[in-house]
Amino acid sequence: MNTSDNDLGVITVLLERLEKQRLPRALAIKAKVDAGECLDEMDIEYFKEVFEDAQNIMPHVHRHPEYQALASKLIELYHEIMEKATENQTRLNTR
């Protein structure tokens, strides 16, 4: 199996995981922090896993520029969630 075929298989699995697991979970966490809540331990562990996976995924994204816009949008979403969660935690700590 050549690199291109291997990449296609990996990307297919990653897109399926994104659609069925990662994106729904990220959107649920975003709704939670948008409502003023803080991240709990499960949310923090989720983000640790996402960021670890991102290290492994980035070489595939670099080899396939057609997925760079999607990766950028996901990074933006995770950044928004983390910023809002930080604001919520700061607000809670200053009470």
C-alpha positions as CSV (number, residue, x, y, z in Angstrom):
1,M,0.0,0.0,0.0
2,N,1.5,3.4,-1.0
3,T,1.4,6.5,1.1
4,S,-1.5,8.0,-0.8
5,D,-3.6,4.9,-0.3
6,N,-2.7,4.8,3.4
7,D,-3.5,8.5,3.8
8,L,-6.9,8.0,2.2
9,G,-7.7,5.3,4.6
10,V,-6.5,7.3,7.6
11,I,-8.4,10.4,6.4
12,T,-11.6,8.4,5.9
13,V,-11.4,7.1,9.4
14,L,-10.6,10.6,10.8
15,L,-13.5,12.2,9.0
16,E,-15.9,9.6,10.2
17,R,-14.7,10.0,13.8
18,L,-15.0,13.8,13.4
19,E,-18.6,13.5,12.2
20,K,-19.8,11.0,14.7
21,Q,-17.7,11.7,17.8
22,R,-15.5,14.7,17.9
23,L,-17.7,17.4,16.4
24,P,-20.8,16.6,18.4
25,R,-18.8,16.5,21.6
26,A,-17.0,19.8,20.8
27,L,-20.3,21.5,20.0
28,A,-21.9,20.2,23.2
29,I,-18.9,21.5,25.2
30,K,-19.2,24.8,23.3
31,A,-22.9,25.1,24.3
32,K,-21.9,24.4,27.9
33,V,-19.2,27.1,28.1
34,D,-21.4,29.5,26.1
35,A,-24.0,29.0,28.9
36,G,-21.4,30.1,31.4
37,E,-20.3,26.8,32.7
38,C,-16.7,25.7,33.3
39,L,-14.9,22.6,31.9
40,D,-15.0,19.5,34.0
41,E,-12.4,16.8,34.2
42,M,-14.0,14.8,31.4
43,D,-13.9,17.8,29.1
44,I,-10.3,18.5,30.0
45,E,-9.4,14.9,29.3
46,Y,-11.2,15.1,26.0
47,F,-9.2,18.2,24.9
48,K,-6.0,16.5,25.9
49,E,-6.8,13.6,23.7
50,V,-7.8,15.9,20.8
51,F,-4.6,17.9,21.1
52,E,-2.5,14.7,21.2
53,D,-4.3,13.3,18.2
54,A,-3.8,16.6,16.3
55,Q,0.0,16.0,16.5
56,N,-0.5,12.7,14.6
57,I,-3.0,14.1,12.2
58,M,-1.1,17.2,11.0
59,P,1.3,15.4,8.7
60,H,-1.7,14.1,6.8
61,V,-3.2,17.6,6.6
62,H,0.0,19.0,5.3
63,R,0.2,16.4,2.6
64,H,-3.5,17.0,1.6
65,P,-4.1,20.8,1.3
66,E,-7.8,20.1,0.5
67,Y,-8.3,19.4,4.2
68,Q,-6.4,22.4,5.6
69,A,-9.5,24.6,5.7
70,L,-11.4,22.0,7.7
71,A,-8.5,21.6,10.1
72,S,-8.3,25.4,10.4
73,K,-12.0,25.6,11.3
74,L,-11.6,22.9,13.9
75,I,-8.7,24.7,15.5
76,E,-10.7,27.9,15.5
77,L,-13.7,26.1,17.2
78,Y,-11.4,24.5,19.9
79,H,-9.8,27.9,20.4
80,E,-13.2,29.6,20.9
81,I,-14.2,26.9,23.4
82,M,-11.0,27.2,25.4
83,E,-11.2,31.0,25.5
84,K,-14.7,31.0,26.7
85,A,-14.0,28.3,29.3
86,T,-11.0,30.4,30.5
87,E,-13.3,33.5,30.8
88,N,-15.8,31.4,32.8
89,Q,-13.2,30.0,35.1
90,T,-11.7,33.4,35.7
91,R,-15.1,34.9,36.5
92,L,-15.8,32.1,38.9
93,N,-12.5,32.5,40.6
94,T,-12.9,36.2,41.1
95,R,-16.2,35.9,43.0
